[in-house]
Amino acid sequence: MKNKKYISSGGLAFEEEKDMRKLEKYAAEGWKVEGFYLLGYKLKKSEPAEKIYAIDYCNKPDEEYFSYFREGGWEYVASQSDYIHLFTAAHGTTPLYTDKATEIDKYEAEQRMTGKAALPMLIIEMLLLTGAFGDFSFIAPFMSKVFLALCFILSVPLVFTGLPWFGYTYRLFKLRHSR
């Protein structure tokens, strides 16, 4: 029997709650989250447990940050890039975010951060597309192909910054317009 398992994430910007429910389901089946792994989570076989999970974002947190969560009944599980932090707690523990205003603050910060990365990538991508379909035969006949190749290469970072920005923007829209 395998004692390790890797599961995918739906993308925290889009499906954070769904990911947390998925981790709860696996915990109940006897799979403990060991950490983040590529575009998902690494699980280890353990005793079944009734746990809830939550994500928080904080750049290079100090001990006081983790102490705050411990005092609230949350146990630290793992971090990704010393920025995304996963916590677990027993059912009935007060959620990390108890009101809409603080939850909006959380996602506004994420929207700003991803937007700062996505906007320059989008501008570069647009310039490259303009160059790819422009007439550069007076410089070199292959320049359009070079611009198009660069455009394809740089579309990867644009996807990994632009899609989360859209996800957080949509999440904020839903939060602001829900009752």
Secondary structure, 3 states (H helix, E strand, C coil): CCCEEEEECCCHHHHHHHHHHHHHHHHHCCEEEEEEECCEEEEEECCCCCEEEEEEECCCCCHHHHHHHHHCCCEEEEEECCCEEEEEEECCCCCCCCCHHHHHHHHHHHHHHHHHHHHHHHHHHHHHHHHHCCCCCCCCCCHHHHHHHHHHHHHHHHHHHHHHHHHHHHHHHHHHCCC
